[in-house]
């Protein structure tokens, strides 16, 4: 990844106009490392979604493409991007002021424009005044939106060139919208970029795993053995099969028709409308390396998936009263933390 250019504009809703920068940012090694870190963090985020612009003519799309085609227009077009975003922000009372970072970067042969709204964080400094020959020091609130190495990015957009073989040249990150699986109206998605989020096999695999676990916890909170069988079936399906068949999955482990119906309704409500889909094996490999369980007796056990599946290290034994004993086996050394 190479960061070619960046610029910062100030979008303060308390003002009538944004503060638009006339100069590119000065690229030092430290700044480039910082921008690379945040860009890679956005690209790795599970909530980053492919999206399509709802109309072929889109102001932000056109401005980003102009920058990619001619990077000498970076400053002028970035100012137009900032002005457009500011005008939309002023019309929406729910949106807070921010600084706006715009980056031009490339990965191998492909070039992208990244748009990063940086929400203001309130910090405090001090003021000193002399009152009747005595010093008076107060805390003064101070809002700042500049990038820091530990800052969490809540919204971002990455725009590439639209080509014949690349239907999805827009990727959107909106942490608030992600909580509702991008179903609720979102300023960033709907009003600003006027786009529609695309749910691919990775999204469906993640939703299937998370929704199934939630459904198991709610449906079998008093039947730990059935819950165990369901979780084993879930893990087997994700790791060993190429596709998920919703009907087949639930028929294997549940007999109650109401529970079967409830499971399928849960999948539909959470965004899986098809009866089957292809499992994203890369996501499974990445996310199912580790396992963590919490018990109602106050214990939490963490380990790699391989260790949980090793009968010489871990075992779950059922008791006559329906409870289970969890046994960590063959321990020769441990330390307390």
CORQUIQUI-V801766 format. One line per field, one symbol per residue. ss: DSSP state (~ for helix, > for strand, _ for the rest). phi: phi as a letter, one per 20 degrees, with the letter a starting at -180 (. if undefined). burial: # if it has 16 or more other ideal C-beta (glycine too) atoms within 10 Angstrom, else .. A space follows every 50 residues. Layout:
ss=???
phi=???
burial=???
//
This chain:
ss=_>>>>>>>>>>_______>_________~~~~~~~~~~~~~~~~___>>> >>>_____~~~~~~~~~~~_~~~~~~~~~~~~~~~~~~~~_______>>> >>>>>>>__>>>>>>>>>>_>>>>>>>>>>>__>>>>>>>>>>>______ ____>>>>>___>__>___>>>>>~~~~________~~~~~~__>>>___ ~~~~~~~~~~~~~~~~~~~____~~~~~~~~~~~~~~~~~__>>>~~~~~ ~~~___~~~~~~~~~~~~~______>>>__~~~~~~~__>>>>>_____> >>>>~~~~~____>>>>>_____>>>>>_________
phi=.ceebbbccdddffdfcfedfecfffedffffffffgffffffeffefcf bcffcfebgffffffffffbffegffffffffffffffffecfeeefaed dccdbccleddcdddcfdffdecccccccdclmcecdcecfbdccffcfd feeecaccddeecfecfddccccbfffffdlmeffcgfeeeeelccfded fffffffgfffffffffeecfdcfffffffffffffffeddebddgffff ffccdffffffffffffffeoeeeebbefeffffffedfcccccdfeoec ccafffffeefedbbddedgenfcdddedledbbcec
burial=..#.########.....#.##..##......#.##..##..##...#### #.#....####.######..#..##.#######.##.##.....#.#### #####.....#########.........................#.#... #.########........######..##..##...#####.##.#.###. #########.##..##..##...#.##.###.###.##.....#.#..## ..##....##.###.##..###....#.##..##..#...#......... ..#....#.....#.......................
//
